[in-house]
Amino acid sequence: MSTSDIGHAAPLEERMKKGRDLHLCTALRIERKDIGETRLISLTSILLNSQCHLQELWLDYIGMNERELQIMFRVFSQNRSVKFLSVSNNILTAGGLRRIAEGLSNRCSTLLSLRLTSCSLGRPQAASLVTVLKSTPSLTSLNLDNNPLGDSGLRILVPALACPGSRLRTLR
């Protein structure tokens, strides 16, 4: 099994009961609905499975609140298989970005690509975004397309992008 799209399918709980080995997927896409804590806990159990080989995780359009982000990103302290993460098209507050940074900083980061397109990231979130960048030195690609960072937000980000040890090669 390589890819699973659970955004338009039966709830995770049902699919897991039917024997779907979601932890064996290499890419998982959840989108266009509120995930809710019950489904989030099911997803985190998949990610915490020692046999999890997930490399791409797409959490687009799902409307996670700050508490759900904290639960989700706590998992990253134990899961090192995910190399690509998309949290696009979700409105991320500075607090939400801090939760992402906390989760990513609790591990020897292996995340290579982070996609935060259309997340309403403006100047107020720029400082929290710097924390995300500093907590994820393994990042080689960051996509911030369609965010209203403006010149003042970019001025906050530039020093973090130029940090020694940064592997970032692609910034959009």
PADOVEX-616695 format. One record per residue (C-alpha): residue in one letter; x, y, z. Coordinates in nm, 4 decimals. Example, Ala and Ser with C-alpha at 12.3 -4.5 7.8 and 13.67 -1.06 7.14 Angstrom:
BEGIN
{rec A,{1.2300,-0.4500,0.7800}}
{rec S,{1.3670,-0.1060,0.7140}}
END
This chain:
BEGIN
{rec M,{0.0000,0.0000,0.0000}}
{rec S,{0.1471,0.3359,-0.0861}}
{rec T,{-0.1049,0.6176,-0.0601}}
{rec S,{-0.4289,0.6656,0.1257}}
{rec D,{-0.6689,0.9579,0.1113}}
{rec I,{-0.8847,0.9518,0.4204}}
{rec G,{-1.0340,1.2955,0.3661}}
{rec H,{-1.3228,1.1588,0.1586}}
{rec A,{-1.3416,0.8054,0.2952}}
{rec A,{-1.4917,0.6296,0.5935}}
{rec P,{-1.3712,0.7375,0.9382}}
{rec L,{-1.0266,0.6163,1.0384}}
{rec E,{-1.1741,0.3968,1.3090}}
{rec E,{-1.3841,0.2025,1.0554}}
{rec R,{-1.0953,0.1617,0.8128}}
{rec M,{-0.8695,0.0388,1.0914}}
{rec K,{-1.1346,-0.2121,1.2075}}
{rec K,{-1.1625,-0.3423,0.8512}}
{rec G,{-0.7948,-0.4316,0.8584}}
{rec R,{-0.6537,-0.1405,0.6591}}
{rec D,{-0.2861,-0.1182,0.7429}}
{rec L,{-0.2662,0.2596,0.7273}}
{rec H,{0.0667,0.2581,0.9109}}
{rec L,{0.2173,0.0943,0.6019}}
{rec C,{0.1222,0.3869,0.3763}}
{rec T,{0.4045,0.6083,0.2561}}
{rec A,{0.1721,0.9066,0.1990}}
{rec L,{-0.1423,1.0055,0.3851}}
{rec R,{-0.3721,1.2891,0.2812}}
{rec I,{-0.6403,1.4237,0.5108}}
{rec E,{-0.8276,1.7249,0.3841}}
{rec R,{-1.1475,1.9244,0.3613}}
{rec K,{-1.2978,1.8497,0.6976}}
{rec D,{-1.2459,1.9172,1.0630}}
{rec I,{-1.0432,1.6268,1.1911}}
{rec G,{-1.1678,1.6371,1.5513}}
{rec E,{-0.9906,1.4902,1.8494}}
{rec T,{-1.1205,1.1335,1.8048}}
{rec R,{-0.9871,1.1012,1.4497}}
{rec L,{-0.6722,1.2875,1.5502}}
{rec I,{-0.6010,1.0341,1.8245}}
{rec S,{-0.6513,0.7541,1.5695}}
{rec L,{-0.4082,0.9269,1.3337}}
{rec T,{-0.1492,0.9743,1.6064}}
{rec S,{-0.1705,0.6045,1.6950}}
{rec I,{-0.0885,0.5256,1.3309}}
{rec L,{0.2085,0.7612,1.3376}}
{rec L,{0.3326,0.6155,1.6656}}
{rec N,{0.3215,0.2590,1.5331}}
{rec S,{0.6791,0.1308,1.5273}}
{rec Q,{0.6180,-0.0047,1.1773}}
{rec C,{0.5019,0.3329,1.0429}}
{rec H,{0.6721,0.4157,0.7132}}
{rec L,{0.4805,0.7337,0.6419}}
{rec Q,{0.6969,0.9800,0.4512}}
{rec E,{0.4389,1.2368,0.3375}}
{rec L,{0.1629,1.3781,0.5547}}
{rec W,{-0.0905,1.6198,0.4051}}
{rec L,{-0.3158,1.7949,0.6605}}
{rec D,{-0.4723,2.0514,0.4278}}
{rec Y,{-0.8082,2.2247,0.4771}}
{rec I,{-0.8792,2.0417,0.8005}}
{rec G,{-0.9226,2.3294,1.0463}}
{rec M,{-0.7148,2.2021,1.3394}}
{rec N,{-0.7386,2.4227,1.6456}}
{rec E,{-0.4407,2.4992,1.8689}}
{rec R,{-0.5064,2.2053,2.1050}}
{rec E,{-0.5331,1.9631,1.8109}}
{rec L,{-0.2085,2.1005,1.6674}}
{rec Q,{-0.0413,2.0377,2.0022}}
{rec I,{-0.1625,1.6751,2.0079}}
{rec M,{-0.0595,1.6183,1.6466}}
{rec F,{0.2858,1.7687,1.6696}}
{rec R,{0.3678,1.5980,1.9987}}
{rec V,{0.3807,1.2818,1.7854}}
{rec F,{0.6763,1.4211,1.5901}}
{rec S,{0.8980,1.3770,1.8934}}
{rec Q,{0.8709,1.0026,1.8317}}
{rec N,{0.8059,0.9638,1.4584}}
{rec R,{1.1078,1.0215,1.2387}}
{rec S,{0.9784,0.8786,0.9126}}
{rec V,{0.7845,1.1856,0.7917}}
{rec K,{0.9967,1.3873,0.5471}}
{rec F,{0.7234,1.6042,0.3884}}
{rec L,{0.4517,1.7844,0.5814}}
{rec S,{0.1762,2.0067,0.4461}}
{rec V,{-0.0500,2.2026,0.6781}}
{rec S,{-0.1727,2.4323,0.4010}}
{rec N,{-0.5031,2.6133,0.3791}}
{rec N,{-0.5491,2.6200,0.7544}}
{rec I,{-0.5594,2.9474,0.9450}}
{rec L,{-0.2566,2.9292,1.1726}}
{rec T,{-0.2261,3.1646,1.4657}}
{rec A,{0.1021,3.2490,1.6359}}
{rec G,{0.0003,2.9970,1.9056}}
{rec G,{-0.0617,2.7287,1.6445}}
{rec L,{0.2819,2.7887,1.4941}}
{rec R,{0.4348,2.7648,1.8434}}
{rec R,{0.2680,2.4228,1.8840}}
{rec I,{0.4191,2.3127,1.5523}}
{rec A,{0.7619,2.4430,1.6590}}
{rec E,{0.7385,2.2660,1.9957}}
{rec G,{0.6574,1.9368,1.8278}}
{rec L,{0.9320,1.9652,1.5707}}
{rec S,{1.1954,2.0759,1.8227}}
{rec N,{1.1397,1.7731,2.0457}}
{rec R,{1.3069,1.5384,1.8010}}
{rec C,{1.6166,1.4943,1.5966}}
{rec S,{1.4364,1.6473,1.3050}}
{rec T,{1.4307,1.4621,0.9773}}
{rec L,{1.1602,1.6767,0.8186}}
{rec L,{1.2867,1.8006,0.4824}}
{rec S,{0.9922,1.9900,0.3393}}
{rec L,{0.7267,2.2022,0.5104}}
{rec R,{0.4338,2.3457,0.3186}}
{rec L,{0.2399,2.6296,0.4832}}
{rec T,{0.0650,2.7838,0.1825}}
{rec S,{-0.2464,2.9949,0.2339}}
{rec C,{-0.2327,2.9819,0.6145}}
{rec S,{-0.2961,3.3555,0.6709}}
{rec L,{0.0593,3.4007,0.7993}}
{rec G,{0.1272,3.7699,0.8456}}
{rec R,{0.3690,3.9798,1.0456}}
{rec P,{0.2172,3.8679,1.3813}}
{rec Q,{0.3043,3.5053,1.3005}}
{rec A,{0.6532,3.5785,1.1634}}
{rec A,{0.8300,3.5456,1.5009}}
{rec S,{0.6642,3.2077,1.5617}}
{rec L,{0.7632,3.1011,1.2110}}
{rec V,{1.1257,3.1859,1.3004}}
{rec T,{1.0916,2.9434,1.5931}}
{rec V,{0.9696,2.6727,1.3542}}
{rec L,{1.2685,2.7337,1.1264}}
{rec K,{1.5180,2.7234,1.4119}}
{rec S,{1.3649,2.4072,1.5559}}
{rec T,{1.3846,2.2250,1.2209}}
{rec P,{1.7424,2.2575,1.0911}}
{rec S,{1.6905,1.9621,0.8560}}
{rec L,{1.4449,2.1614,0.6398}}
{rec T,{1.5576,2.1993,0.2812}}
{rec S,{1.2293,2.3351,0.1430}}
{rec L,{0.9747,2.5798,0.2853}}
{rec N,{0.6654,2.6892,0.0946}}
{rec L,{0.4945,3.0037,0.2241}}
{rec D,{0.3014,3.0921,-0.0930}}
{rec N,{-0.0143,3.2993,-0.0593}}
{rec N,{0.0530,3.4358,0.2885}}
{rec P,{0.0340,3.8075,0.3721}}
{rec L,{0.3776,3.8266,0.5389}}
{rec G,{0.4586,4.1595,0.3782}}
{rec D,{0.7938,4.3365,0.3962}}
{rec S,{0.7879,4.3633,0.7762}}
{rec G,{0.7235,3.9886,0.8170}}
{rec L,{0.9983,3.9043,0.5705}}
{rec R,{1.2423,4.1280,0.7604}}
{rec I,{1.1767,3.9126,1.0669}}
{rec L,{1.2266,3.5875,0.8714}}
{rec V,{1.5432,3.6709,0.6754}}
{rec P,{1.7900,3.6382,0.9680}}
{rec A,{1.6499,3.2918,1.0526}}
{rec L,{1.6886,3.1835,0.6920}}
{rec A,{2.0525,3.2878,0.6930}}
{rec C,{2.1416,3.1067,1.0185}}
{rec P,{2.4590,2.8983,1.0139}}
{rec G,{2.3667,2.5323,0.9834}}
{rec S,{2.0467,2.6058,0.7933}}
{rec R,{1.9989,2.3602,0.5050}}
{rec L,{1.7129,2.5531,0.3484}}
{rec R,{1.7593,2.5584,-0.0284}}
{rec T,{1.4096,2.6336,-0.1553}}
{rec L,{1.1863,2.9110,-0.0241}}
{rec R,{0.8615,2.9983,-0.1957}}
END
